[in-house]
Amino acid sequence: MLSKDRKAAYKLPPAIAGPSESQELRRRKALDEQKRKRAQRVDSTRQLDLFADLNLGRSDDEDGADDSEVVRAGISPYASLLPSSSATPQAPEAAMEAVAQGKKKRKSKLRKGHNKWADRCMYAELLEMNEENCWDMSESGADGLPEDLETAWVAVGPVPLGKRCLAVTDQSLGVPGLVPNTSLRSRKLGKLLMPRFPSCLPASTVLDCILDARWKENGILHILDVLKWKGQDIAECETPFRFWWRDTRLGELAPSPPPSSSSYNELSDFTDSTIALPRVYSFPYPTKFLAVPYHSDTSLPTLVSHIIPSARASRLVDVDIPADNGAEPDQSMAVDQSSSNIFTTRSSEIGSDGLLLYVSEATYESGTSPLSSWIPLVKYGEDAPSSAMTESQPSESPLDIFLRLVQKRIGQRSDGAYNTGWITMDV
């Protein structure tokens, strides 16, 4: 029973607020706090405090002004500002020793504390929806959906099944794409998920990613968001720009070929040695960087007709796999002989995990944030149908509830009053 409870709470977001504070209120506070910090950083960069006491002097219109008067003064008033002769400069050896001690202290603090990559991902809150008050016209947003869902949000989906992580690249000497320069860090603890591997990503880049649940079969790493690109901080940019930047820069990258066919493994599920067993290619590390689709148009009709249906369905992605040198090539596969290696193209099915919503004006922030909302395809704790559940009463996912609430909003808008006419759609 205990193991079942742990499995049910595996993907459950942590509780961050009491019931007295609504999600909409937390969202407004978080957005206002981001705006305040951004304005503070801009003012600090402009250094306006240095010019606060400056003035242009008396104007020409002031009475008693004498332009012919020349003020002559020596430097004696500034003598008190000079250091005393008894003060001796610090020796270079002592300065270097102080710097070394400071570095040792910082390293010891880093070792004692948690990993610097821990909890760096922007983790979405589960969208709080309320069907009981969805017809309450006296209060805006009583159904739990954002009031400005159509104008101030960006939808991301279908979100693929997999493990959330950070992709971090560093400076490496050697040919790009051949020397290991990329590491994958876990979302919570920041630990390495696999050894460093070569990739076509530029140095000093940090990406918010989802490692595909079947990455050993397709070699896919899904790129969800971008924090830094070539040392340039992109996390301080607003959501639509980050996604546009992500797609543009990923489209400029050269394709990363998978490793050689030496990674083919024999299937050992059969005991009959007379049967010719197929050989299966296994990716040692991700080689295909695939952006998660995003939608700037979040109008209610678009949500119902396009975004929500796409968040339900899986999709097929073509993946290049090195041809098996120890077996005859399959004639049904597309073969690429443009290089020294021969690749075959296969289709891999990418399962959906749900839909993400981001506030357009929000910047990227670490940790759990109300500025991003998560609508899963499967209800938490119900990955598999329960034995007590009948076919007439199937399990209902949060995405089903989200669809109904959006349809009710469309019905309310049609006549400006209560309208029970829903848009018919297969759920």
Backbone torsions as a table, in degrees:
resi	resn	phi	psi	omega
1	MET	NA	-36.8	-179.6
2	LEU	-66.5	-41.5	178.7
3	SER	-64.8	-33.6	178.3
4	LYS	-66.6	-39.1	178.3
5	ASP	-66.4	-38.6	178.2
6	ARG	-64.9	-39.2	178.5
7	LYS	-66.7	-36.2	-179.5
8	ALA	-68.3	-32.6	-177.1
9	ALA	-97.6	14.9	-175.4
10	TYR	-62.7	-43.5	-175.6
11	LYS	-107.4	11.1	-177.1
12	LEU	-74.2	124.4	178.7
13	PRO	-64.6	151.9	-179.4
14	PRO	-71.0	151.5	176.8
15	ALA	-74.8	128.6	-173.5
16	ILE	-123.6	-9.2	-176.7
17	ALA	-152.7	157.4	179.5
18	GLY	-80.4	170.2	-177.8
19	PRO	-70.3	-16.9	-177.3
20	SER	-74.6	-19.4	-176.8
21	GLU	-108.3	116.9	-176.8
22	SER	-73.4	161.0	179.0
23	GLN	-67.2	-35.9	178.3
24	GLU	-62.4	-39.8	179.1
25	LEU	-67.5	-43.1	177.5
26	ARG	-62.6	-35.6	179.9
27	ARG	-66.1	-42.8	178.9
28	ARG	-65.1	-41.5	179.1
29	LYS	-63.8	-42.7	-179.7
30	ALA	-64.8	-39.6	179.4
31	LEU	-69.1	-40.2	176.8
32	ASP	-64.0	-38.2	178.7
33	GLU	-66.3	-39.0	176.0
34	GLN	-62.9	-42.8	179.1
35	LYS	-63.8	-39.4	179.6
36	ARG	-64.5	-45.8	179.9
37	LYS	-65.4	-36.6	178.4
38	ARG	-65.2	-43.8	177.6
39	ALA	-63.4	-36.4	179.0
40	GLN	-66.8	-39.9	177.9
41	ARG	-66.4	-38.9	179.4
42	VAL	-64.9	-44.4	178.8
43	ASP	-64.1	-37.6	178.3
44	SER	-66.7	-36.8	178.1
45	THR	-68.0	-38.0	-180.0
46	ARG	-75.2	-16.5	177.8
47	GLN	53.9	52.7	-179.1
48	LEU	-68.9	-24.2	-178.5
49	ASP	-65.5	-26.9	-179.8
50	LEU	-69.1	-22.8	-177.0
51	PHE	-104.5	9.5	-174.8
52	ALA	-67.5	-37.2	-175.5
53	ASP	-96.7	5.4	180.0
54	LEU	-82.2	148.8	175.2
55	ASN	-145.7	166.0	-177.4
56	LEU	-90.2	4.7	-178.4
57	GLY	82.5	-175.3	-179.5
58	ARG	-72.2	142.9	178.6
59	SER	-78.6	167.2	-179.0
60	ASP	-70.0	-19.2	-177.7
61	ASP	-83.3	-9.1	-179.0
62	GLU	-70.3	139.1	-179.7
63	ASP	-70.9	146.2	176.5
64	GLY	82.3	8.3	-179.9
65	ALA	-76.0	132.1	-180.0
66	ASP	-121.8	103.4	-176.5
67	ASP	-72.3	-19.2	-176.7
68	SER	-81.7	-9.8	-177.5
69	GLU	-77.1	129.4	179.4
70	VAL	-116.6	126.2	-179.7
71	VAL	-93.4	123.4	178.1
72	ARG	-116.2	125.2	179.9
73	ALA	-143.5	147.2	179.6
74	GLY	-87.0	-167.4	-178.1
75	ILE	-100.9	5.6	-178.6
76	SER	-59.9	-34.5	178.8
77	PRO	-64.3	-18.7	-177.6
78	TYR	-98.1	2.4	-177.9
79	ALA	-65.2	-31.8	-178.4
80	SER	-69.2	-17.8	180.0
81	LEU	-81.1	-14.8	-178.9
82	LEU	-77.1	147.1	177.6
83	PRO	-66.9	151.0	-179.2
84	SER	-69.2	155.7	-177.5
85	SER	-68.7	-21.0	-179.0
86	SER	-73.6	-20.6	-179.1
87	ALA	-76.1	123.3	-178.4
88	THR	-107.4	140.6	179.9
89	PRO	-65.4	151.4	-179.3
90	GLN	-72.0	137.1	-178.5
91	ALA	-64.6	148.6	179.6
92	PRO	-60.4	-36.1	-179.8
93	GLU	-63.9	-40.4	179.9
94	ALA	-67.2	-37.8	178.9
95	ALA	-65.0	-42.1	179.0
96	MET	-65.7	-36.7	178.6
97	GLU	-66.1	-38.4	178.1
98	ALA	-64.9	-39.9	177.9
99	VAL	-63.9	-42.7	179.6
100	ALA	-63.2	-40.2	178.4
101	GLN	-64.9	-38.2	177.9
102	GLY	-63.5	-39.8	178.0
103	LYS	-65.3	-39.7	179.0
104	LYS	-63.8	-40.3	179.2
105	LYS	-63.9	-42.4	179.2
106	ARG	-64.3	-39.8	179.2
107	LYS	-67.4	-38.8	179.3
108	SER	-66.5	-38.0	177.1
109	LYS	-65.2	-38.5	-179.9
110	LEU	-66.7	-36.5	178.9
111	ARG	-70.1	-39.3	-178.4
112	LYS	-73.5	-36.7	-178.2
113	GLY	-82.6	-172.0	-179.5
114	HIS	-81.2	166.6	-179.1
115	ASN	-61.9	141.0	-177.3
116	LYS	-68.4	-17.3	178.3
117	TRP	-94.3	0.6	-178.6
118	ALA	-72.1	135.9	175.0
119	ASP	55.7	39.3	178.6
120	ARG	-92.4	-18.1	-179.3
121	CYS	-72.1	148.3	174.1
122	MET	-82.8	102.8	-173.4
123	TYR	-95.9	126.2	-173.2
124	ALA	-79.3	149.1	170.5
125	GLU	-81.7	149.1	173.1
126	LEU	-67.4	126.3	-177.1
127	LEU	-63.8	123.3	-179.3
128	GLU	-85.8	109.3	-178.3
129	MET	-113.5	148.6	-176.0
130	ASN	-137.2	104.3	178.8
131	GLU	-77.5	-20.8	-177.1
132	GLU	-68.3	-34.3	-178.1
133	ASN	-106.0	19.7	-175.0
134	CYS	-69.6	-19.7	179.8
135	TRP	-99.8	7.8	-179.1
136	ASP	-80.4	98.9	-177.9
137	MET	-79.0	-12.2	-178.7
138	SER	-72.9	-22.7	-177.9
139	GLU	-125.3	123.8	-179.8
140	SER	-74.3	136.1	-179.8
141	GLY	74.7	23.5	179.8
142	ALA	-67.8	-22.1	179.7
143	ASP	-79.4	-6.0	-180.0
144	GLY	94.9	-17.0	177.2
145	LEU	-73.2	148.5	178.0
146	PRO	-58.2	141.0	-179.9
147	GLU	-63.5	-37.9	-177.3
148	ASP	-103.9	40.3	-176.5
149	LEU	-59.3	-35.5	-174.7
150	GLU	-81.5	-21.6	-170.0
151	THR	-116.7	-19.8	-170.2
152	ALA	-129.9	23.8	-177.6
153	TRP	-134.2	158.5	175.2
154	VAL	-126.8	131.0	179.7
155	ALA	-98.0	139.1	179.3
156	VAL	-125.5	118.1	-179.9
157	GLY	175.1	162.8	2.2
158	PRO	-73.3	133.3	176.7
159	VAL	-76.4	122.9	-174.1
160	PRO	-74.0	156.8	173.1
161	LEU	-71.0	136.2	179.3
162	GLY	163.1	-166.4	-176.7
163	LYS	-109.5	125.4	179.3
164	ARG	-70.3	137.7	-177.3
165	CYS	-160.1	175.1	174.3
166	LEU	-114.1	135.1	172.3
167	ALA	-101.5	120.6	-175.0
168	VAL	-123.5	128.3	177.5
169	THR	-112.3	150.4	179.6
170	ASP	-129.4	175.7	178.3
171	GLN	-76.6	126.0	179.7
172	SER	-131.6	138.3	177.5
173	LEU	-84.3	128.0	-179.6
174	GLY	135.1	-173.5	-178.0
175	VAL	-75.1	126.1	177.9
176	PRO	-60.1	138.0	-178.4
177	GLY	90.2	-11.5	179.1
178	LEU	-114.1	-29.9	-179.6
179	VAL	-94.1	134.8	178.7
180	PRO	-59.6	121.1	-177.5
181	ASN	-137.1	0.2	-172.5
182	THR	-126.4	137.2	176.1
183	SER	-129.3	147.4	176.5
184	LEU	-106.9	126.2	-177.5
185	ARG	-111.7	138.2	179.1
186	SER	-66.7	152.0	-175.1
187	ARG	-66.4	-43.4	-171.5
188	LYS	-84.0	-49.2	-173.3
189	LEU	-103.5	-14.4	-179.6
190	GLY	75.2	17.6	-178.7
191	LYS	-83.8	158.9	179.5
192	LEU	-69.3	131.8	176.9
193	LEU	-87.9	-22.9	179.8
194	MET	-161.9	165.1	177.1
195	PRO	-61.9	156.0	178.1
196	ARG	-59.2	142.9	-175.1
197	PHE	-137.5	158.2	178.9
198	PRO	-77.1	146.2	176.9
199	SER	-152.9	167.9	179.6
200	CYS	-88.1	3.9	179.7
201	LEU	-70.1	142.8	179.3
202	PRO	-71.2	163.1	179.9
203	ALA	-68.6	158.5	178.7
204	SER	57.3	47.3	179.3
205	THR	-122.2	136.6	178.0
206	VAL	-128.6	122.4	-176.8
207	LEU	-124.4	142.0	173.1
208	ASP	-87.9	119.0	-168.9
209	CYS	-131.2	169.0	170.9
210	ILE	-130.0	115.7	177.4
211	LEU	-77.6	118.5	-174.2
212	ASP	-55.2	144.0	-178.8
213	ALA	-62.4	-24.3	179.5
214	ARG	-118.0	42.1	-173.6
215	TRP	-66.3	-27.1	178.2
216	LYS	-69.1	-21.7	178.6
217	GLU	-93.2	-30.9	-176.2
218	ASN	-120.2	-12.8	177.9
219	GLY	65.6	30.0	-173.9
220	ILE	-100.4	132.7	169.6
221	LEU	-118.5	114.3	-177.8
222	HIS	-82.8	129.1	180.0
223	ILE	-95.5	115.1	-178.5
224	LEU	-91.5	-45.3	-176.7
225	ASP	-152.6	171.4	-178.4
226	VAL	-128.3	130.2	176.6
227	LEU	-100.0	-39.1	-177.3
228	LYS	-150.0	143.1	178.6
229	TRP	-138.3	116.8	-177.4
230	LYS	53.8	39.7	178.9
231	GLY	82.5	-7.3	179.9
232	GLN	-88.9	128.4	-177.0
233	ASP	-76.3	114.6	178.7
234	ILE	-103.6	-12.3	-177.4
235	ALA	-63.9	-24.5	-179.3
236	GLU	-82.1	-0.6	178.7
237	CYS	-89.3	160.9	-179.9
238	GLU	-74.7	164.6	-170.2
239	THR	-58.9	-51.3	-178.3
240	PRO	-59.4	-37.4	179.7
241	PHE	-67.8	-39.8	179.9
242	ARG	-60.6	-43.6	-179.3
243	PHE	-69.8	-37.3	176.1
244	TRP	-64.0	-43.7	178.9
245	TRP	-61.9	-42.6	179.5
246	ARG	-58.1	-50.6	-177.7
247	ASP	-67.1	-38.0	-178.9
248	THR	-66.5	-46.2	-177.3
249	ARG	-71.9	-36.8	176.9
250	LEU	-66.4	-33.2	177.3
251	GLY	-68.1	-20.4	179.5
252	GLU	-87.1	-11.3	-177.1
253	LEU	-74.3	144.9	175.0
254	ALA	-73.0	146.1	179.1
255	PRO	-63.3	141.4	-179.7
256	SER	-102.0	109.3	-177.6
257	PRO	-70.2	145.4	176.5
258	PRO	-70.4	161.3	179.0
259	PRO	-62.0	174.2	-174.9
260	SER	-66.1	173.8	-176.2
261	SER	-73.3	5.0	178.7
262	SER	-67.8	-11.4	179.6
263	SER	-85.6	6.4	176.0
264	TYR	-71.3	135.9	-179.0
265	ASN	-121.5	148.1	176.9
266	GLU	-80.8	141.2	173.8
267	LEU	-77.1	131.1	-176.1
268	SER	-116.3	26.2	-178.7
269	ASP	-83.1	-12.8	-176.6
270	PHE	-110.8	146.2	179.7
271	THR	-100.0	-15.0	-179.3
272	ASP	-78.1	110.3	-177.0
273	SER	-75.3	-11.9	-179.3
274	THR	-79.4	-15.3	-179.1
275	ILE	-87.7	131.3	178.1
276	ALA	-74.8	111.3	-176.8
277	LEU	-85.6	140.2	176.2
278	PRO	-72.3	153.0	177.9
279	ARG	-101.8	135.1	-175.3
280	VAL	-113.2	130.8	178.7
281	TYR	-83.2	135.3	179.2
282	SER	-123.2	122.5	179.7
283	PHE	-71.8	127.8	176.1
284	PRO	-76.7	-21.3	178.4
285	TYR	-160.3	162.5	-179.3
286	PRO	-67.1	140.3	178.2
287	THR	-126.4	-14.1	-178.1
288	LYS	-115.2	120.6	-179.0
289	PHE	-103.8	111.3	-171.0
290	LEU	-116.7	124.0	-179.6
291	ALA	-76.6	137.9	175.1
292	VAL	-74.8	128.6	-176.9
293	PRO	-60.3	144.2	175.6
294	TYR	-129.2	158.1	-174.8
295	HIS	-133.9	117.5	177.5
296	SER	-80.7	-27.0	178.2
297	ASP	-86.5	103.1	179.8
298	THR	-112.3	32.6	175.1
299	SER	-63.6	155.1	-175.9
300	LEU	-59.4	-46.1	177.0
301	PRO	-60.6	-37.1	178.6
302	THR	-68.3	-37.0	176.3
303	LEU	-60.7	-43.9	-176.6
304	VAL	-72.9	-40.6	-172.4
305	SER	-87.2	-26.2	-171.8
306	HIS	-129.8	-52.9	-169.8
307	ILE	-68.9	-50.8	-178.1
308	ILE	-65.6	-44.3	175.9
309	PRO	-59.4	-38.3	178.8
310	SER	-68.6	-30.0	177.9
311	ALA	-71.9	-18.4	178.1
312	ARG	-83.8	-33.1	-168.0
313	ALA	-94.6	153.0	170.9
314	SER	-84.1	166.6	-179.3
315	ARG	-136.0	159.4	-179.2
316	LEU	-105.7	135.9	-179.2
317	VAL	-128.9	132.8	177.6
318	ASP	-78.4	134.1	-177.4
319	VAL	-129.0	134.8	177.0
320	ASP	-87.8	131.3	-179.7
321	ILE	-129.3	134.9	177.8
322	PRO	-61.3	140.7	178.8
323	ALA	-68.8	144.3	-179.6
324	ASP	-76.6	115.6	-179.7
325	ASN	-70.5	-19.6	-177.6
326	GLY	-94.0	6.5	-178.3
327	ALA	-140.8	159.4	178.1
328	GLU	-70.5	136.5	179.4
329	PRO	-65.6	144.0	179.6
330	ASP	-77.5	124.3	-177.0
331	GLN	-69.4	-18.9	-178.4
332	SER	-80.8	-7.8	-178.1
333	MET	-99.1	149.9	175.3
334	ALA	-77.1	129.6	-175.8
335	VAL	-111.7	129.9	178.8
336	ASP	-108.6	114.7	-179.4
337	GLN	-113.6	27.0	-178.5
338	SER	-74.3	-18.5	179.4
339	SER	-121.5	-174.3	-179.8
340	SER	-68.1	-28.3	177.5
341	ASN	-91.9	151.7	177.3
342	ILE	-107.5	125.6	-176.6
343	PHE	-116.1	146.2	172.5
344	THR	-112.4	146.0	-178.3
345	THR	-105.3	125.9	178.5
346	ARG	-125.7	155.9	177.9
347	SER	-97.4	131.4	179.2
348	SER	-116.6	134.7	-179.4
349	GLU	-87.7	127.7	180.0
350	ILE	-105.9	112.8	179.6
351	GLY	-75.7	152.3	-179.2
352	SER	-98.4	144.2	178.3
353	ASP	-112.4	-13.1	178.9
354	GLY	146.4	-153.9	-173.6
355	LEU	-134.4	139.3	176.6
356	LEU	-113.8	144.2	175.6
357	LEU	-123.2	132.7	179.7
358	TYR	-121.7	140.4	172.1
359	VAL	-70.3	129.4	-173.6
360	SER	-63.4	-40.9	-175.6
361	GLU	-79.2	-7.8	-173.9
362	ALA	-79.7	148.0	170.4
363	THR	-95.1	171.9	-179.1
364	TYR	-78.6	128.9	177.2
365	GLU	-132.3	147.1	-177.0
366	SER	-77.2	152.5	177.2
367	GLY	85.6	-177.7	179.3
368	THR	-69.9	131.0	-174.2
369	SER	-137.3	136.9	174.1
370	PRO	-74.2	-6.1	178.8
371	LEU	-77.9	-1.8	173.7
372	SER	-134.8	132.6	-176.3
373	SER	-119.6	141.4	-174.7
374	TRP	-114.7	129.3	177.6
375	ILE	-123.1	97.6	-175.7
376	PRO	-74.6	155.0	177.5
377	LEU	-77.3	-33.2	-179.8
378	VAL	-117.6	136.0	-179.8
379	LYS	-64.2	139.5	-178.5
380	TYR	-59.5	135.1	179.6
381	GLY	85.0	0.5	-178.9
382	GLU	-129.9	52.8	178.1
383	ASP	-65.5	-28.9	178.0
384	ALA	-125.2	146.7	179.7
385	PRO	-60.7	138.8	-179.6
386	SER	-74.6	150.5	179.9
387	SER	-68.6	-25.8	179.8
388	ALA	-83.8	-2.4	-176.3
389	MET	-92.2	129.3	-179.0
390	THR	-92.8	167.6	179.9
391	GLU	-68.5	-27.1	179.5
392	SER	-76.0	-16.2	179.8
393	GLN	-128.4	74.5	-179.0
394	PRO	-72.7	159.4	177.8
395	SER	-67.1	138.6	-178.0
396	GLU	-105.1	130.3	-177.4
397	SER	-92.4	159.2	174.4
398	PRO	-58.4	-29.1	178.7
399	LEU	-68.2	-31.5	174.5
400	ASP	-64.4	-44.1	178.9
401	ILE	-64.3	-41.3	178.8
402	PHE	-61.0	-41.1	178.4
403	LEU	-62.4	-44.5	-179.6
404	ARG	-64.9	-39.2	179.1
405	LEU	-66.3	-38.3	176.7
406	VAL	-66.0	-40.4	178.0
407	GLN	-64.3	-37.9	178.5
408	LYS	-66.5	-36.3	176.5
409	ARG	-64.7	-38.8	177.0
410	ILE	-64.3	-40.7	178.4
411	GLY	-64.8	-37.1	177.8
412	GLN	-66.8	-33.7	-175.2
413	ARG	-78.3	-25.0	-172.1
414	SER	-60.0	-40.1	-179.8
415	ASP	-118.2	4.4	-176.4
416	GLY	72.3	12.4	-179.8
417	ALA	-148.1	-169.9	-179.6
418	TYR	-67.8	129.9	179.8
419	ASN	-142.6	122.7	-176.1
420	THR	-92.1	8.3	179.7
421	GLY	-79.5	107.3	179.7
422	TRP	-92.7	157.5	172.9
423	ILE	-78.5	123.9	-178.0
424	THR	-74.0	134.3	-178.0
425	MET	-163.1	142.7	179.2
426	ASP	-71.1	125.6	179.6
427	VAL	-104.5	NA	NA
